[in-house]
């Protein structure tokens, strides 16, 4: 591989967990020195106690309204329900339930299950739009309302429902936790801060949240952000990029397709021209 195409022996960091071995091989294949330290630990779905309680309520009691906030969370919730109940039981229970999809992603997740939302929240799909959609549909006073959450809770939405007299059950779906041992991640972050890692590859929005949490604990957010100004930051796609922007990280490139192999290949091809002072 010619020098202008590859990483040319420089250190390349990534926070990949599930595909860590593959990421390491890809970086090596394109001439980089891999520094792959997971920022995520996967939580088995069956550890989601709130989702299990929701399943019991849905199938044995009554849920009047189910609000689905994210596509990933919708898929995870139904995966868990399908592992516990016959699909016909779930579908029969949902016939009594108003399903509210916050935007196109929950709608797509439902469609994959051959289900349709009763109500779809119009753009820009904020919690305010969601509440006004419900207000137009019917009063929620005295109704049991389950709210599927993913990653972060939305206290304003829950409060607005309670103010209207609903009995609200948040159903948080957790997929990721921090690794049990944070030392490898801390060492990698220290190397980035020290300017020893010219390239950083981001493959998942949750990685950004976890890295920020560790940096905040250690009081190192500002030096890390400063170091990123001299680092090529490559984001796998729009969802990850949105999270990077929220936290004030620069984005130097997004690949032509949101795939890990293409991310590494295109980062390798463009790093030489993107590195400060090496254009």
N, C-alpha and C positions, 0 to 999 in steps of 0.2 A: 504493500500500500504506500502510495507516495505521501510525502510529508504534509502536503496541503490538504490531504483528505482525512488524515487520522488525528488522534489526540496527541501523537508525537511524544509519548512518555510522561505526560503531565498527570497529576492526580485528579480523579473524577469522582465526586461524591454522589450518593443516592441514599434515600431513606426507605427503599423497597423492603418489604418483609416476605410476603408469600412467594415472590419470584426473585428472592435475593440471589440465589445461585445463578439463575439465568442472567440477571442484570450484571453480575460480576463477570460472567463469560463474555457478554456483549461488549462491555467496556474494554476488556482485554483484547477482544477481536479487533477493535478499532484503535488499538495502540495506546490505551489509557492505563493508568495505575488505579484500580478500583478501590474506593473507600465506601463500602456498602454496609450501612448500619441501620437496622430496622427502627422506625419510629412508632410502629404499630404492632399490637398483638391482637390477633383475632379472638373474639369472644363467641363461643358456641351459642347458636340461637336459643337452645333450650335453657340457657342461663337467664333469659329475658323473662323474669317473673311477671312483670306487668302485662306482657303480651299473653302469657299463659292464663292469667286471671281474666283477661279480656275474652279469650276463647271460651272459658267457662260461662262468663256472663252472656256472650253472644248465643251460645247453644242451649243454655238452660234457663236463662232469664229473658231479658229483652234489652236490646240497644236500639234506641229510636233513631239516632243519627251517628254515623261514622264519618269523621272528617279525616281525609288522607292528605297529608302535607307534602310528602315526597315520593318519588317513584321507587327509589331504593328501599325506603322504609315499607312501602306498600308491598313490594315483592317479598321482603323478609317476613313481614307479618303473615302473609298468606302461606309462605313456605312452612312457617311454624304451625299454622292452623292445619295445613294439609298433613303434617306429620302426626297429628293428634286425632283428627276427626275425618270421617268419610266426606269426600267432596260434596256429596248430595246433602249432607247435614249442614255444611257451611252455606251452600247456596240457598237452602230452605230458610235458614236463619236470616240471611241477608235480604230475603224477599220482604221481611217485616221492617227493614232498616233503610233509612234515607242515606245514600252514599254521596258525600260531597268531595269532589276532587279539586285541589287547589289550583292545578294548572295542567299543562300537557303531559308532564312526566307521570303523575299518578294515573291519568287517563290511559296512557300507553301501557302502564303496568297492569291496569284492570283489563284492558283489551286482550293482553297476552293470556289472561285467565278466562277469556270469554265473558267478562263482566262489563257492565256499563254504569257510569255514575248517574245518580238521579239529578245532581246539580254539578255544573262545572263553573268554577270561579273565573270571571273574565280577567284579562290582563289589566294591570301588571301583577295580578295574583297575590297581592298583599293580604295581610290578615284583615285589614279594613274592608277590602273588596269581598273577602270571604264572609265577614259579618253582614255586610249590606246585602249580599246574595241570599243569605239565610233569612234576614229580616223580610225580604220581599217574598220569600217562599212561605214561611209560617212562623208564628211565635215559638220560641224554644222553652218557654216557661213550663217547668215540671217534667221536661223531657230528659232522658238519659243520653248524654252526648259523649262519645269516645273520640279522643283526638290522638291520631297516630303522629308521634314525633320522631325525629331522627337526628341524633347528635345533640342538638340544642333545643331547649324548651322555648315556647313563645308565651311568656306570662301575660302580655297584653291581650292575646286572643283568649286565653283561659279566663282572664278576668272579665272580658266583655261578655263571654257566654254565661258566667256566673251572675253578672249584673242583670242579665235578662231572665234569671231564674232557672237556668239549666242545672242539672246534676251532672257535673263534668268529671270524666275519667281520663286523665292523660295516659297514653300507652306509649312510653318511650321504647324505641327499638335501638339496642346498642350493638354495634358490630365490632368496634375497635376499642382497645384500652392501650395505655402506655406499656412498653415492655417491662417485665419484672425487674430486669437489671438495666438501669439507665446509664451505667458507666461507659459502655462503648459509644452510645449516642453522644454523651457529654464530651468524650475525647474527640469525636469527629467534629462537633460544633466548635470546640476550642481550636482545632486545626484550621477550620474555615476562618475563624476570627483572626488567627495568626497569619492569614494570607497564604497558607500553604496549599490551598485547594482552588485551582483556577476555574473549575467547572462544577456546577451543581445541577443534578437532574431531579425533577419533581414528577412523580407518577400518580399522585393521589392527593386530593384536597385535604383529607384528614391528616396526612403527614405534616402539613403546614401548621395545623392547629396544635398538634402534639409537640412539634419543635418549638413553637412559640410558648407553650406551657412550660417546657423545661427551661427555655431562656429566661422567662419571667421569674421562675423559681430561683434561678441563679443570678438574676440581676444583669443579664448580658444581652438584652434585646438591642440596645443602641450600638454596642460594638459589632454585633452580628450584622445589623442593617448597614453599618458603615463598610464592613468587609464585603458585603454583597455588591457594592458599587464597583468593586474591582474584580468581580466574579461573573462568569457567564452563567446565567440562570435560565435553564430550559424547562418549560412547563409542558406536560403531555397534552393539555387541551383546555377548552374554555372554563370548565368547572374548577379545575385546579388554579387556572390563571385568575379567576374571580377572587378566590381565597387569598392568593398571593397579593393581589392589589389591596384587598381589605387590610392586610397586615403591613402594607408599605414595602413589599419586596419588589425589586425590578424584574421584568420579564424580557429576556433578550431574544428568545425564540420559542415558537410553538411549532411542532412538526406538521407536515402536510396531512398526516392521518394520526389520530390519537392512539397509536400503538407503541409499545415499549421499544421494539426493534427499530422502528422508524425514528423514534425520538433519539436513540443513541446514535444511529447512523447519521442523521442530519445534524446533530450537535457536533459530531466528529468532523463532518465536512465543513462546518461553519465556524468552529471555535477559533481557528487561527485569525480569521478576519474580525471576530467579535472581541477578542481579548484586548484590553486597553494597551495602546502603544504597539500593537502588532498587526494593524490593518495593512 
